[in-house]
Amino acid sequence: MKKGIKKLSIKSNLLIFSFCISLIPIAIITTIYILHARSKLMHHQLNELTAIAESKRLHVRDLMEIVKARTADFSADWYIRHNIEKIIHGGIHRHVVATHLNKYLSKNKLLLYRHLLAIALADKSGKVISSTNERLIGNTFSDKDMCMQMINKDFGNTCSGLIRYYPFLDTNCLLIASPIISSHGNVPLGVLINFYDTAILGEIVTDRIGLGNTGETYLVNNDRLILTESRFIGNAPLRLAVDTEPIRKIAKEGKEMVGIYPDYRGIPVVGASAYIPEYGWTLLVEVDKAEIFEPLKTLTIVALITGGICGAVVIGAGIIYAVSLVKPIHELQYASEVIGKGDLNYRVNTRRNDEFGALACSFNIMADELAEEIKKNEQTTKRLQEFFHTIKECASMVIITDAKGSIEYVNPAFVKQTGYAPEEVIGQNPRILQSGKTSPERYKQLWKTITSGGTWHGEFVNKKKNGKFYWESVSISSVKNDDGSIYRFIKLSDDITQHMQTKRRLDTQNAVITALAQSTTLKDASTKILRTLCECLEWEVGGMWDYDLKANALRCVDMWHTPKRNVPEFEALSRQISLSPGIGLPGRVWTTANPVWVVDVVPDTNFPRHVVAQKEGLHGAFGFPIQAGNKVLGIIEFFSHDVKQPDDDLLNMMSSIGKQIGLFMQRNRQKNKSAICPWPLSKARLW
């Protein structure tokens, strides 16, 4: 048999397998039939349960109307109205009247209806003054709210729907109340309350005819407590909570439902709900799902057997077909695994003349081509590894982007310098490093150069992750494909911050020396000095302060600001205000004879001008003394709209410049044959 199977071609095996697969529709049709039968049965049962629920709802409503009418009739009884009026108005015979009224209620009313357990008459305050149950007399009725509602109702009205357990009757009771009106006028006297055994509802609800062995009908109140007896759980009324899907749906949406859901036992049931809003009750009719679909059990078994046979035939045919294919497939799989592990010399050996033989030949050809391609790729990979190792070890910062400028790679030198981790910048644009100190035109010229295939060289200020600025010398080039199109850019840069700081320091010192050389007095040079220092050091406002010996205070003698930063109120206040030593930025510099840096003057408690500074947008500040030897001759202060962190290099440089200005003043005074100020540090004069 095995030899016969092996002689078949793939085409023949496919035909046999296709014939076996044709048995699948038989199983599908059987399954569809069962599902259809299930759907029809489900639809029928839901309609039947809905009809039962609607019928019982009407029955419950009719019953409630009857007991309400009885209660209204009792409250209209002339004898009851006449005697309760006597009791209420008092008198020496009120107890005798109450006794006669109790007997009248017991003999002429209570015995009329077998489910009527007790009758109570309450006055307008809710106190029971007469009843068929002596335990009630004299007590204030616990449901006073319902009684008080009836006091304000017209004759013939009733209040109903309250079901509760009453110890004096030792059972659950349904209360029906009706107002008692005086026989001599429309004057409310009290309330008549009938206590009915809840069995009166149970006779309707617990009638399970047509509900099978597991069906039941029960009522649930708004507190989600069952009101009638359960078929499965004893002593359930007002003790068993029912939190099933129909109850939740009515509570949330006010909508009834039919369908399959778990009941209060957690067992799947087919059920229907009917809401009785006037009493706040929900009536549920339910039958266990297993019982509903019991008639389909035999049909389901037949369908499973049929489907199993068809499946077995199809599986058998599939196994036979697979056996004829498994060997060549395994050979190809094994060859793929061997080649995948690196043995590129392995080839498939087959003598088959069918489709698998042709496939094996094609596989061997592909393996030859793959071996050649892998060899080339290994050579390329080696060159790339060497290239990236060089970039990784490069001391310069390296950024590689795609043609759109999105970062694809940064080397360790970049990470060390900027503080950004590779995953924080990959996919970002290099503009995340921009400090705002380079003009947009410069960036446009850079982009134009590299997108045209050129190389851009230059210097600009960038910003680290921690917010600090740094200078870098940059070279950006484009990387092109064989067709000349640009697909990457590579940026090489070196940190030249130290070099630029040294250059800035020398430029600033030279500018100050030049300003001093072009002036005869410091008063003539003050504006030049302030302007030079602001422009060179990138501060926006500068001021110079002198010490008034007579007033023992510091006064502003000159101020300069950039054209873009106009601070009229701050300048006016600075020229007007006088500061004692130790007060404000100039006072602190004067007292310490050292440079002072303030990160933000607005919240600084020792800066009298902080309100105007905040109004005109000034924050960062620093000041340094003008010194000659160990004497402070004046103070220079600077301000910026930015909150700036202390710069030790800048403070040291400005301390040196302050001494240069101080020497200029000293030489100028000697030329004018002025005496050197004999006062100590805190009492030197500027001019």
C-alpha positions as CSV (number, residue, x, y, z in Angstrom):
1,M,0.0,0.0,0.0
2,K,2.8,2.4,0.8
3,K,4.5,1.7,-2.6
4,G,1.2,2.5,-4.3
5,I,0.8,5.8,-2.5
6,K,4.4,6.8,-3.3
7,K,3.8,6.3,-7.0
8,L,1.1,8.9,-7.0
9,S,2.0,12.4,-8.1
10,I,1.3,15.5,-6.0
11,K,-1.6,16.3,-8.3
12,S,-3.2,12.9,-7.7
13,N,-2.8,13.2,-3.9
14,L,-4.4,16.7,-4.1
15,L,-7.4,15.3,-5.9
16,I,-7.9,12.6,-3.3
17,F,-7.5,15.1,-0.5
18,S,-10.0,17.5,-2.2
19,F,-12.6,14.8,-2.3
20,C,-12.2,14.1,1.4
21,I,-12.5,17.8,2.1
22,S,-15.8,17.8,0.3
23,L,-17.2,15.9,3.4
24,I,-16.7,19.1,5.5
25,P,-19.9,20.7,4.1
26,I,-21.9,17.8,5.5
27,A,-20.6,18.6,9.0
28,I,-21.2,22.4,8.4
29,I,-24.8,21.9,7.3
30,T,-25.5,19.7,10.3
31,T,-24.0,22.4,12.6
32,I,-26.0,25.1,10.9
33,Y,-29.2,23.1,11.4
34,I,-28.5,22.7,15.1
35,L,-27.8,26.4,15.5
36,H,-31.0,27.2,13.7
37,A,-33.0,24.8,15.8
38,R,-31.4,26.3,18.9
39,S,-32.3,29.8,17.8
40,K,-35.9,28.9,17.0
41,L,-36.3,27.1,20.4
42,M,-34.7,30.1,22.2
43,H,-37.1,32.5,20.4
44,H,-40.1,30.4,21.3
45,Q,-39.1,30.1,25.0
46,L,-38.4,33.9,25.3
47,N,-41.8,34.7,23.8
48,E,-43.4,32.2,26.2
49,L,-41.6,33.6,29.2
50,T,-42.4,37.1,28.2
51,A,-46.1,36.2,27.9
52,I,-46.0,34.6,31.4
53,A,-44.3,37.6,32.9
54,E,-46.8,40.0,31.3
55,S,-49.7,37.8,32.5
56,K,-48.5,37.7,36.1
57,R,-47.8,41.4,36.1
58,L,-51.4,42.1,35.2
59,H,-52.5,39.6,37.8
60,V,-50.4,41.3,40.5
61,R,-51.7,44.8,39.5
62,D,-55.3,43.5,39.6
63,L,-54.7,42.0,43.0
64,M,-53.2,45.2,44.3
65,E,-56.2,47.2,43.0
66,I,-58.5,44.8,44.9
67,V,-56.7,45.1,48.2
68,K,-56.5,48.9,47.8
69,A,-60.2,49.1,47.2
70,R,-60.9,47.0,50.3
71,T,-58.7,49.3,52.4
72,A,-60.5,52.4,50.9
73,D,-63.9,50.7,51.8
74,F,-62.7,50.1,55.4
75,S,-61.7,53.8,55.8
76,A,-65.1,54.9,54.5
77,D,-66.9,52.8,57.1
78,W,-69.2,55.2,59.1
79,Y,-68.8,53.3,62.3
80,I,-65.0,53.5,62.1
81,R,-65.0,57.1,61.2
82,H,-67.5,58.0,63.9
83,N,-65.7,56.2,66.7
84,I,-62.1,57.3,65.8
85,E,-63.4,60.8,65.9
86,K,-64.6,60.2,69.5
87,I,-61.3,58.7,70.5
88,I,-59.3,61.6,69.0
89,H,-61.5,64.3,70.6
90,G,-61.1,62.6,74.0
91,G,-63.6,62.1,76.8
92,I,-64.0,59.8,79.8
93,H,-65.3,57.0,77.6
94,R,-62.5,57.0,75.0
95,H,-61.0,53.7,76.3
96,V,-64.5,52.0,76.1
97,V,-64.9,53.4,72.6
98,A,-61.5,52.1,71.6
99,T,-62.3,48.6,73.0
100,H,-65.6,48.4,71.0
101,L,-63.8,49.6,67.9
102,N,-61.1,46.9,68.3
103,K,-63.8,44.3,68.5
104,Y,-65.6,45.7,65.6
105,L,-62.5,45.6,63.4
106,S,-61.8,42.0,64.5
107,K,-65.3,40.6,63.9
108,N,-66.6,42.6,61.0
109,K,-63.4,43.3,59.0
110,L,-60.5,41.1,59.8
111,L,-62.4,37.8,59.2
112,L,-63.6,38.9,55.8
113,Y,-60.3,38.1,54.1
114,R,-58.1,35.2,54.9
115,H,-54.8,37.0,54.0
116,L,-55.6,40.1,56.1
117,L,-53.5,39.7,59.3
118,A,-54.2,42.9,61.2
119,I,-55.9,46.3,60.9
120,A,-54.5,49.4,62.6
121,L,-56.0,52.9,63.1
122,A,-53.4,55.7,63.6
123,D,-54.0,59.3,64.4
124,K,-52.4,62.2,62.5
125,S,-49.2,61.8,64.5
126,G,-48.8,58.2,63.5
127,K,-49.8,56.8,67.0
128,V,-51.9,53.6,66.8
129,I,-55.1,54.3,68.7
130,S,-57.0,51.1,67.7
131,S,-56.1,47.8,66.2
132,T,-57.0,44.1,65.9
133,N,-53.6,43.4,67.4
134,E,-53.2,44.7,71.0
135,R,-49.4,44.8,70.7
136,L,-49.8,47.7,68.2
137,I,-52.0,49.9,70.3
138,G,-50.2,52.8,71.9
139,N,-47.2,52.5,69.8
140,T,-46.1,55.0,67.1
141,F,-46.3,53.4,63.7
142,S,-42.8,52.8,62.4
143,D,-43.8,53.8,58.9
144,K,-44.8,57.2,59.9
145,D,-43.9,58.8,56.6
146,M,-46.4,56.7,54.7
147,C,-49.1,57.6,57.3
148,M,-48.4,61.3,57.1
149,Q,-48.6,61.1,53.3
150,M,-52.1,59.7,53.6
151,I,-53.1,62.4,56.1
152,N,-52.9,65.0,53.3
153,K,-54.7,62.8,50.7
154,D,-58.3,63.0,49.6
155,F,-61.0,60.5,50.6
156,G,-60.6,57.2,48.7
157,N,-56.8,57.5,48.1
158,T,-54.5,54.7,49.1
159,C,-50.8,54.1,49.6
160,S,-49.4,50.7,49.0
161,G,-46.4,48.6,48.0
162,L,-44.4,48.6,51.3
163,I,-43.4,45.0,52.3
164,R,-41.6,44.5,55.6
165,Y,-41.1,42.0,58.4
166,Y,-43.2,42.8,61.5
167,P,-42.2,41.1,64.8
168,F,-45.7,41.5,66.3
169,L,-47.1,39.4,63.5
170,D,-44.0,37.2,63.1
171,T,-44.2,37.4,59.3
172,N,-43.6,39.6,56.2
173,C,-46.5,41.9,55.6
174,L,-47.8,44.0,52.7
175,L,-49.1,47.4,54.0
176,I,-52.1,49.2,52.4
177,A,-53.0,52.6,53.9
178,S,-55.9,54.9,53.3
179,P,-56.9,58.3,55.0
180,I,-59.8,58.5,57.4
181,I,-61.9,61.6,56.9
182,S,-64.4,63.1,59.4
183,S,-68.0,62.3,58.7
184,H,-69.0,65.9,59.5
185,G,-66.6,67.5,57.0
186,N,-63.5,67.2,54.9
187,V,-61.3,67.0,58.1
188,P,-58.5,64.4,58.2
189,L,-58.6,62.2,61.3
190,G,-55.9,59.6,60.8
191,V,-55.0,56.6,58.7
192,L,-56.3,53.1,58.3
193,I,-53.6,50.5,57.7
194,N,-54.2,46.9,56.5
195,F,-51.5,44.3,57.1
196,Y,-51.7,41.5,54.4
197,D,-49.8,38.3,54.4
198,T,-47.3,38.3,51.5
199,A,-48.6,34.9,50.7
200,I,-51.3,36.8,48.8
201,L,-48.6,37.7,46.2
202,G,-47.1,34.2,46.5
203,E,-50.3,32.6,45.3
204,I,-49.9,34.4,42.0
205,V,-46.1,34.5,41.7
206,T,-45.2,31.0,42.8
207,D,-47.7,29.3,40.4
208,R,-45.1,27.4,38.3
209,I,-47.4,25.7,35.9
210,G,-45.7,25.5,32.5
211,L,-42.2,26.3,33.9
212,G,-40.9,22.7,34.1
213,N,-38.7,21.4,36.8
214,T,-36.5,24.4,37.3
215,G,-38.7,27.4,36.4
216,E,-39.8,29.9,38.9
217,T,-41.4,33.4,39.2
218,Y,-40.6,35.8,42.0
219,L,-40.8,39.5,42.9
220,V,-37.8,41.8,43.7
221,N,-38.2,45.3,45.3
222,N,-36.1,48.4,44.7
223,D,-33.7,47.4,47.4
224,R,-33.0,44.3,45.3
225,L,-34.4,42.0,47.9
226,I,-36.6,39.0,46.9
227,L,-40.2,39.5,48.2
228,T,-41.7,36.0,47.5
229,E,-40.6,32.5,48.1
230,S,-37.7,31.0,46.1
231,R,-37.9,27.5,44.6
232,F,-34.3,26.8,45.5
233,I,-33.5,28.7,48.7
234,G,-35.6,28.5,51.9
235,N,-36.7,31.5,53.9
236,A,-35.6,33.9,51.1
237,P,-38.1,36.8,51.3
238,L,-36.5,40.1,52.4
239,R,-33.3,38.1,53.1
240,L,-32.0,37.1,49.7
241,A,-30.4,39.8,47.6
242,V,-30.9,39.6,43.8
243,D,-28.3,41.5,41.8
244,T,-28.8,40.0,38.4
245,E,-28.6,41.6,34.9
246,P,-32.4,42.3,34.6
247,I,-32.4,44.0,38.0
248,R,-29.4,46.2,37.2
249,K,-30.9,47.1,33.8
250,I,-34.1,48.3,35.3
251,A,-32.3,50.2,38.1
252,K,-30.0,52.0,35.6
253,E,-32.1,52.4,32.5
254,G,-35.6,51.5,33.5
255,K,-35.8,48.9,30.7
256,E,-37.0,45.4,30.9
257,M,-35.1,42.5,29.2
258,V,-35.3,38.9,28.0
259,G,-32.4,36.7,27.4
260,I,-29.8,34.4,29.0
261,Y,-28.0,35.5,32.2
262,P,-26.8,34.0,35.5
263,D,-29.6,34.1,38.2
264,Y,-29.1,34.7,41.9
265,R,-27.6,31.2,42.3
266,G,-25.0,31.9,39.6
267,I,-26.6,29.3,37.2
268,P,-27.4,30.4,33.6
269,V,-31.1,30.8,33.1
270,V,-33.4,31.9,30.3
271,G,-35.6,34.7,31.7
272,A,-37.8,37.6,31.2
273,S,-38.5,40.6,33.5
274,A,-41.6,42.8,33.9
275,Y,-41.4,46.1,35.8
276,I,-44.2,47.3,38.0
277,P,-43.1,50.9,38.6
278,E,-46.1,52.0,40.8
279,Y,-44.8,49.7,43.5
280,G,-41.1,49.6,42.6
281,W,-41.3,45.8,42.0
282,T,-39.7,43.7,39.3
283,L,-41.2,40.4,38.3
284,L,-38.8,37.8,37.0
285,V,-39.8,34.5,35.2
286,E,-36.8,32.2,34.8
287,V,-36.0,28.6,33.7
288,D,-32.6,26.9,33.8
289,K,-30.8,27.1,30.4
290,A,-29.9,23.4,30.7
291,E,-33.6,22.5,30.8
292,I,-34.6,24.7,28.0
293,F,-32.0,23.2,25.6
294,E,-32.5,19.6,26.8
295,P,-34.5,18.6,23.6
296,L,-31.4,19.5,21.5
297,K,-29.1,17.2,23.4
298,T,-29.7,14.2,21.2
299,L,-29.5,16.2,18.0
300,T,-26.2,17.7,19.2
301,I,-24.8,14.3,19.8
302,V,-25.8,13.1,16.3
303,A,-24.1,16.2,14.9
304,L,-21.0,15.6,16.9
305,I,-20.8,12.0,15.7
306,T,-21.3,13.1,12.0
307,G,-18.8,15.9,12.3
308,G,-16.3,13.5,14.0
309,I,-16.6,10.9,11.2
310,C,-16.2,13.6,8.5
311,G,-13.3,15.1,10.4
312,A,-11.7,11.6,10.9
313,V,-11.9,11.0,7.1
314,V,-10.5,14.4,6.3
315,I,-7.7,13.9,8.8
316,G,-6.9,10.4,7.5
317,A,-6.7,11.7,4.0
318,G,-4.5,14.6,5.1
319,I,-2.1,12.2,6.9
320,I,-1.8,10.0,3.8
321,Y,-1.2,13.1,1.7
322,A,1.3,14.5,4.2
323,V,3.2,11.2,4.3
324,S,3.9,11.5,0.6
325,L,5.3,15.0,1.1
326,V,7.0,14.9,4.4
327,K,10.4,13.4,3.3
328,P,11.3,16.0,0.6
329,I,10.0,18.7,2.9
330,H,12.2,17.5,5.7
331,E,15.1,17.4,3.3
332,L,14.6,21.0,2.3
333,Q,14.0,22.0,6.0
334,Y,17.2,20.3,7.1
335,A,19.2,21.9,4.2
336,S,17.8,25.3,5.2
337,E,18.9,24.8,8.9
338,V,22.4,23.6,7.9
339,I,22.9,26.6,5.5
340,G,21.4,28.9,8.2
341,K,24.1,27.6,10.7
342,G,26.8,28.7,8.2
343,D,27.6,25.6,6.1
344,L,27.1,27.2,2.7
345,N,28.5,24.1,0.9
346,Y,25.6,21.8,1.8
347,R,23.3,20.8,-1.1
348,V,20.0,18.8,-1.4
349,N,20.4,15.4,-2.9
350,T,17.2,14.1,-4.6
351,R,16.4,11.9,-7.6
352,R,12.7,12.8,-7.7
353,N,11.3,13.8,-11.1
354,D,8.2,15.5,-9.7
355,E,7.7,19.0,-8.5
356,F,9.9,18.5,-5.4
357,G,12.8,17.4,-7.7
358,A,12.5,20.8,-9.5
359,L,12.2,22.6,-6.2
360,A,15.4,20.9,-4.9
361,C,17.3,22.0,-8.0
362,S,16.1,25.6,-7.6
363,F,17.1,25.4,-3.9
364,N,20.7,24.4,-4.7
365,I,21.0,27.2,-7.3
366,M,19.7,29.7,-4.7
367,A,22.2,28.3,-2.1
368,D,25.1,29.0,-4.6
369,E,24.0,32.5,-5.1
370,L,23.4,33.0,-1.4
371,A,26.9,31.9,-0.5
372,E,28.4,34.4,-2.9
373,E,26.2,37.2,-1.6
374,I,27.0,36.4,2.0
375,K,30.7,36.6,1.3
376,K,30.3,40.0,-0.2
377,N,28.1,41.1,2.8
378,E,30.7,39.9,5.3
379,Q,33.3,42.0,3.6
380,T,31.0,45.0,3.6
381,T,30.1,44.4,7.3
382,K,33.8,44.3,8.3
383,R,34.4,47.6,6.6
384,L,31.4,49.1,8.4
385,Q,32.5,47.8,11.7
386,E,35.9,49.3,11.3
387,F,34.3,52.6,10.3
388,F,32.0,52.7,13.3
389,H,34.8,51.7,15.6
390,T,36.8,54.7,14.3
391,I,33.8,57.0,14.9
392,K,33.1,55.6,18.3
393,E,36.7,56.1,19.5
394,C,36.9,59.6,17.8
395,A,37.6,62.4,20.3
396,S,35.4,64.7,18.3
397,M,31.6,64.7,18.6
398,V,30.0,62.9,15.7
399,I,26.3,63.1,14.6
400,I,24.9,61.2,11.6
401,T,21.4,62.2,10.3
402,D,19.2,61.1,7.4
403,A,18.5,63.3,4.5
404,K,15.7,65.1,6.4
405,G,18.0,65.9,9.4
406,S,16.7,63.2,11.8
407,I,19.5,61.9,14.0
408,E,20.5,58.3,13.4
409,Y,23.7,58.0,15.4
410,V,25.8,59.9,18.0
411,N,29.2,58.8,19.3
412,P,30.3,58.6,23.0
413,A,32.1,61.9,22.7
414,F,28.7,63.6,21.9
415,V,27.1,61.9,24.9
416,K,29.9,63.0,27.2
417,Q,29.8,66.6,26.0
418,T,26.1,67.2,25.8
419,G,24.8,64.9,28.5
420,Y,22.1,63.5,26.2
421,A,21.9,59.7,26.0
422,P,21.6,58.2,22.5
423,E,18.0,57.1,23.0
424,E,17.1,60.7,23.9
425,V,18.3,62.1,20.6
426,I,17.9,59.3,18.0
427,G,15.0,60.4,15.7
428,Q,15.3,64.0,16.9
429,N,16.6,67.0,14.8
430,P,19.9,68.5,15.8
431,R,18.0,71.7,16.5
432,I,17.4,70.4,20.1
433,L,20.9,71.6,20.8
434,Q,20.2,75.2,19.6
435,S,20.9,77.9,22.2
436,G,19.1,80.7,20.5
437,K,22.3,82.7,20.2
438,T,22.8,81.9,16.5
439,S,20.8,83.8,13.9
440,P,18.3,82.0,11.7
441,E,20.1,83.3,8.6
442,R,23.3,81.4,9.7
443,Y,21.3,78.2,9.9
444,K,19.7,78.8,6.5
445,Q,23.1,79.4,4.9
446,L,24.4,76.1,6.6
447,W,21.4,74.1,5.3
448,K,21.7,75.6,1.8
449,T,25.4,74.6,1.7
450,I,25.1,71.0,2.8
451,T,21.9,70.3,0.7
452,S,23.7,71.5,-2.4
453,G,26.4,68.9,-1.7
454,G,29.0,71.2,-0.1
455,T,30.8,71.2,3.2
456,W,30.0,73.8,5.9
457,H,32.6,75.0,8.4
458,G,31.9,77.3,11.2
459,E,31.5,78.0,14.9
460,F,28.3,78.5,17.0
461,V,27.0,78.2,20.6
462,N,24.9,75.2,21.5
463,K,23.2,74.1,24.7
464,K,23.7,71.0,26.7
465,K,21.0,68.9,28.3
466,N,21.6,70.6,31.7
467,G,21.0,74.1,30.0
468,K,24.7,75.1,29.9
469,F,26.0,76.7,26.8
470,Y,29.1,75.6,25.0
471,W,31.1,76.7,21.9
472,E,31.9,74.2,19.1
473,S,33.9,74.2,15.9
474,V,31.7,72.4,13.3
475,S,32.2,70.7,10.0
476,I,29.1,69.3,8.3
477,S,29.2,67.2,5.0
478,S,26.7,65.3,2.9
479,V,26.9,61.6,2.1
480,K,25.8,60.6,-1.4
481,N,24.5,57.5,-3.2
482,D,26.0,56.2,-6.4
483,D,23.5,58.3,-8.3
484,G,24.7,61.5,-6.6
485,S,21.6,61.9,-4.4
486,I,22.1,62.8,-0.7
487,Y,20.9,60.3,1.8
488,R,22.8,61.3,5.0
489,F,24.7,64.1,6.7
490,I,27.6,63.8,9.0
491,K,28.7,66.4,11.5
492,L,32.1,66.5,13.2
493,S,32.6,69.1,16.0
494,D,35.0,70.0,18.8
495,D,34.4,71.8,22.0
496,I,36.1,75.2,21.9
497,T,34.4,76.7,24.9
498,Q,37.6,77.2,26.8
499,H,39.2,78.9,23.8
500,M,36.2,81.2,23.2
501,Q,36.1,82.1,26.9
502,T,39.7,83.0,26.9
503,K,39.1,85.0,23.7
504,R,36.1,86.7,25.2
505,R,38.1,87.6,28.3
506,L,40.9,89.1,26.2
507,D,38.5,91.0,23.9
508,T,36.6,92.4,26.9
509,Q,39.8,93.5,28.7
510,N,41.1,95.1,25.5
511,A,37.8,96.9,24.9
512,V,37.9,98.3,28.5
513,I,41.5,99.3,28.1
514,T,40.7,101.0,24.8
515,A,37.7,102.9,26.4
516,L,39.9,104.0,29.3
517,A,42.7,105.1,27.0
518,Q,40.3,107.3,25.0
519,S,39.0,109.1,28.1
520,T,40.5,111.6,30.5
521,T,38.3,110.8,33.5
522,L,36.4,107.8,34.5
523,K,33.2,109.8,34.3
524,D,33.9,110.3,30.6
525,A,34.7,106.6,30.2
526,S,31.8,105.2,32.3
527,T,29.2,105.0,29.5
528,K,31.9,103.4,27.1
529,I,32.8,100.9,29.8
530,L,29.2,99.9,30.5
531,R,28.4,99.6,26.8
532,T,31.6,97.6,26.1
533,L,31.0,95.2,29.0
534,C,27.3,94.7,28.1
535,E,28.0,94.0,24.4
536,C,31.0,91.7,25.0
537,L,29.5,89.7,27.9
538,E,25.9,89.7,26.5
539,W,24.2,91.5,29.3
540,E,21.4,93.9,28.6
541,V,21.6,96.6,31.3
542,G,24.6,98.0,33.2
543,G,25.0,100.6,35.9
544,M,27.8,102.3,37.8
545,W,27.5,103.4,41.5
546,D,29.4,106.0,43.6
547,Y,29.6,106.3,47.4
548,D,28.2,109.5,48.8
549,L,30.3,110.2,51.9
550,K,27.9,112.8,53.5
551,A,24.8,110.6,53.1
552,N,26.8,107.4,53.8
553,A,25.0,105.8,50.8
554,L,25.6,104.5,47.3
555,R,24.1,106.4,44.3
556,C,23.9,105.5,40.7
557,V,25.9,107.8,38.5
558,D,25.6,106.2,35.1
559,M,23.5,103.5,33.4
560,W,23.4,102.0,29.9
561,H,21.1,99.4,28.2
562,T,20.9,97.7,24.8
563,P,18.6,99.3,22.2
564,K,16.2,96.3,22.4
565,R,15.9,96.4,26.2
566,N,14.4,99.7,27.3
567,V,14.0,99.9,31.1
568,P,12.9,103.5,31.8
569,E,11.3,102.9,35.2
570,F,14.2,100.7,36.4
571,E,16.7,103.3,35.2
572,A,14.8,106.2,36.8
573,L,14.5,104.4,40.2
574,S,18.2,103.4,40.1
575,R,19.2,107.0,39.6
576,Q,16.8,108.2,42.3
577,I,17.4,105.6,45.0
578,S,20.2,105.6,47.5
579,L,21.5,102.4,49.1
580,S,23.3,101.9,52.4
581,P,26.3,99.6,52.5
582,G,25.1,96.0,52.6
583,I,21.7,96.9,51.0
584,G,20.9,95.7,47.5
585,L,23.4,94.4,45.0
586,P,25.7,97.4,45.0
587,G,25.6,97.5,48.9
588,R,26.6,93.8,49.1
589,V,29.5,94.3,46.7
590,W,30.7,97.4,48.6
591,T,30.6,95.6,51.9
592,T,32.3,92.4,50.8
593,A,34.7,94.0,48.3
594,N,34.1,91.0,46.1
595,P,32.0,90.2,43.0
596,V,28.4,89.1,43.9
597,W,26.1,87.0,41.6
598,V,22.3,86.9,42.0
599,V,20.5,84.2,40.0
600,D,17.2,86.0,40.1
601,V,16.7,89.4,41.7
602,V,12.9,89.2,41.7
603,P,12.5,86.9,44.7
604,D,15.7,88.3,46.4
605,T,14.7,89.8,49.7
606,N,17.7,92.1,49.7
607,F,17.0,93.9,46.4
608,P,14.9,97.0,46.9
609,R,14.3,97.4,43.2
610,H,12.8,93.9,42.7
611,V,9.2,95.2,41.9
612,V,10.3,97.4,39.0
613,A,12.8,94.7,37.9
614,Q,10.0,92.2,37.7
615,K,7.8,94.6,35.8
616,E,10.5,95.3,33.2
617,G,11.6,91.7,32.9
618,L,15.0,91.8,34.6
619,H,16.1,88.7,36.5
620,G,19.8,87.6,36.5
621,A,22.4,90.0,37.8
622,F,25.9,90.4,39.1
623,G,28.1,93.2,40.3
624,F,31.8,93.7,41.0
625,P,33.9,96.4,42.8
626,I,36.2,99.0,41.3
627,Q,39.3,98.6,43.4
628,A,42.6,100.3,43.8
629,G,44.7,98.2,46.1
630,N,42.4,97.3,49.0
631,K,40.1,100.3,48.5
632,V,36.7,100.1,46.8
633,L,36.2,103.1,44.7
634,G,32.9,102.2,43.0
635,I,30.5,99.5,42.0
636,I,29.5,98.2,38.5
637,E,26.4,96.0,38.1
638,F,24.8,94.2,35.2
639,F,21.3,92.7,34.5
640,S,19.7,90.2,32.1
641,H,16.1,89.2,31.3
642,D,17.2,85.5,31.8
643,V,17.6,83.7,35.1
644,K,21.4,83.0,35.0
645,Q,23.5,80.6,37.0
646,P,26.8,81.8,38.5
647,D,29.8,81.9,36.2
648,D,33.0,81.7,38.2
649,D,35.2,82.5,35.2
650,L,33.2,85.7,34.5
651,L,33.4,86.8,38.1
652,N,37.1,86.3,38.2
653,M,37.5,88.2,34.9
654,M,35.3,91.1,36.1
655,S,37.3,91.2,39.4
656,S,40.5,91.7,37.3
657,I,38.7,94.4,35.1
658,G,37.6,96.2,38.3
659,K,41.2,96.4,39.4
660,Q,42.2,97.8,36.0
661,I,39.6,100.5,36.2
662,G,40.7,101.2,39.7
663,L,44.3,101.7,38.6
664,F,43.1,104.1,35.9
665,M,41.3,106.1,38.5
666,Q,44.3,106.1,40.8
667,R,46.7,107.3,38.0
668,N,44.1,109.9,36.9
669,R,44.0,111.3,40.4
670,Q,47.8,111.4,40.7
671,K,48.0,113.4,37.4
672,N,45.4,115.8,38.8
673,K,47.5,115.9,42.0
674,S,44.5,114.7,44.0
675,A,45.0,113.2,47.4
676,I,44.4,109.4,47.6
677,C,41.2,108.9,49.5
678,P,42.1,108.3,53.2
679,W,38.9,106.5,54.0
680,P,38.7,102.7,54.5
681,L,37.1,100.3,52.0
682,S,33.6,101.4,52.6
683,K,34.2,105.2,52.3
684,A,36.3,105.7,49.1
685,R,35.0,108.2,46.5
686,L,34.7,107.5,42.7
687,W,35.0,111.2,41.7
